[in-house]
Amino acid sequence: MNKTKEVLITGFALFSMFFGAGNLILPPFLGLKSGNDWFWVTIGFAITGVVIPILAIFAHARLQGTMFDFGKKVSPLFSSIYCFIVYIIVIALPAPRTAAVTHEMSIAPFFDVSSIFTSTIYFILVFIFAINRAKVLDLLGQFLTPMIIAILLVVIGVSIFTEPTSILEPTFKAPVISGMLEGYQTFDAIAGLVVGGVLIVSLNITGHHSFEKNKKLVLKAGIVAGLGLLLIYSGLIYSGTIFSASFVENASRTEILSGLSTFTLGKIGTVFLSVLVALACFTTAVGIITGTADYVKGITNNSQPAYVLTVFIGCVLGIVMGQFNVQYIIDVAIPTLMFIYPITIVLILLNTVSEQYASKLVFQAVVLVTLLFSIPDFLQFFMPNSLQGIQKFIPFSQYSFGWVLPAFIAFLVANFYFHKKQKV
């Protein structure tokens, strides 16, 4: 196969792995709220929603392993606990969110049924597909992503050539930071750890290339996928800004995405997009539940009962959480992400730097410090008034990034100590 063609095919496959329909509701909302600061918000969103996830793919290219390998330098026990927590989070939050998005965008506008009814039917179907591992999902995925991208490019294209009547005033005090925190909600940094491993295993199974060639292929494919994500995300943020005055002040994320498609494509386009988003959400949910069940099966000596039980638990959680509206699930996810995302980011970054600066000691020091300094950001959602004194003394803590500077200092100090010890 031609090298360029192979890079593009792999890049598009990687893009589709990241491209969850639920993520589509985030950028237009940012655009509406950012006003003329949309560019700076886009920068922030791109850092946590594009750059960090693609760096995870680059790290996978170096490691040629699984998500477990990202944290094993801290300790095998830590890495096992981290993987377990990540899989619990993905079946408890982003998987149910797909059902909530489906209800709000594809069911509620056309049928008078409750959200609990939608989530129940939705996850019964997810259970059936996950147990039978239906190949139809792979076929759907090959067609769904290109079709949604085509529609979105039309929406973005129309928006670019639309003269805005007025643009709402920015509501973000720190546009870049707000964009970064909203980027957490894509879950794409975590997805980078999960899907990167899937990509590496798939390439190794084919055995077409050597380690080094696979590494180069993944690096180039990661760049292709990253540029694709950046194009869609920035375009949707800009579209949200252009049409911001057309929405009511408290419009939900799903209402904004649906509204954009109506303004640019008409009602028929909105219906078509709603159907495609519902199908894409469904394939994402099946992928999350199946991937989690595969992990549990792998650590239980390939136990099929463990696989089925995990799928069942995942679907029950999906029904319970999926009945709530998208905004509620996003709000519930915030404290969880404030805890798990800092650790995820530093694991990704440490696995991308040279081995010379990423010893076992450095891993342990940076992860420990990150964990300690992300606790106030996590606890502030449960006791906001009790931690204000502590947060005043931690740089950037008011922006929920109190872990950044301490982690960087820990990286420098641990490296200084390690290299000094090596010389002795």
Buried (B, 14 or more C-beta within 10 A) or exposed (E): EEEEEBBBBBBBBBBBBBBBBBBBBBBBBBBBBBBEBBBBBBBBBBBBBBBBBBBBBBBBBBBBBBBBBBBBBBBEEBBBEBBBBBBBBBBBBBBBBBBBBBBBBBBBBEEEEEBBEBBBBBBEBBBEBBBEEEEEBEEBBEEBBEBBBEBBEBBBEBBEEEEEEEBBEBEBEBBBBBBBBBBBBBBBBBBBBBBBBBBBEEBEEEEEBEEEEBBBBBBBBBBBBBBBBBBBBBBBBBBBBBBBEBBEEEBBBBBBBBBBBBBBBEEEBBBBBBBBBBBBBBBBBBBBBBBBBBBBBBEBEEBEEBBBBBBBBBBEBBBBBBBBBBBEBBEBBBBBBBBBBBBBBBBBBBBBBEEEBBBEBBBBBBBBBBBBBBBBBBBBBEEEEEBEEBBEEBEBBBBBBBBBBBBBEBBEBBBEBBEEEEEE
